[in-house]
Amino acid sequence: GAVVSQHPSRVICKSGTSVKIECRSLDFQATTMFWYRQFPKQSLMLMATSNEGSKATYEQGVEKDKFLINHASLTLSTLTVTSAHPEDSSFYICSAGSALGDIQYFGAGTRLSVL
Amino acid sequence: DAKTTQPNSMESNEEEPVHLPCNHSTISGTDYIHWYRQLPSQGPEYVIHGLTSNVNNRMASLAIAEDRKSSTLILHRATLRDAAVYYCILRFNFGNEKLTFGTGTRLTIIP
């Protein structure tokens, strides 16, 4: 099946720094990708929809200036957590849809720990 | 979005079949029933989806009630690697619609 690669798998950073997470569709083109956040023992919460060549659509309550999304090509979307703080520590997961849009393929996730 | 209701947790013995229920009484005519699962510390993975008829693939079977208000994911012979959180999600199937995750069912497999 289609593969979505997410990098890095784990990152530890100091408070106030910015962290970039990459999400690549390896064998298919994805005009739309999704970014989720998951806190321990909780379900996935959609943060934003990343659209190739246009601005991302953010869910209510998600700060667009804090979570910058860039979808510059049909195979790459990036999420940058700017000025990270300990409360941003979480498991971030991206996904991309199949050509038909009926199946979502997920990355392995990025565990962010902000000290 | 139409909601789904799943038990918080279930246990099953290894090598036995598992039936994971999902209620979706407010399902609309254009909603497909999707199942994803999430193994510990990993991103979710697609399991199966269907509209009205029962579906089978190499991972599982999906049994859909005639009125579509409930469905059951069937793992025919559970292994330890099937221990995961299973999510039942209703979604329009085209146009890259987002997935809205509920709390899912945490499946524990007993050796």
Interface residues (C-beta under 8 A of the other chain):
Chain A: G1 V4 Q6 T31 T32 F34 Y36 S43 L44 M45 L46 T49 F91 I93 C94 S95 G97 L100 G101 D102 I103 Q104 Y105 F106 G107 A108 G109 R111
Chain B: Y32 Y36 Q38 S41 Q42 G43 P44 E45 Y46 H49 Y87 N93 F94 G95 N96 E97 K98 L99 T100 F101 G102 T103 G104
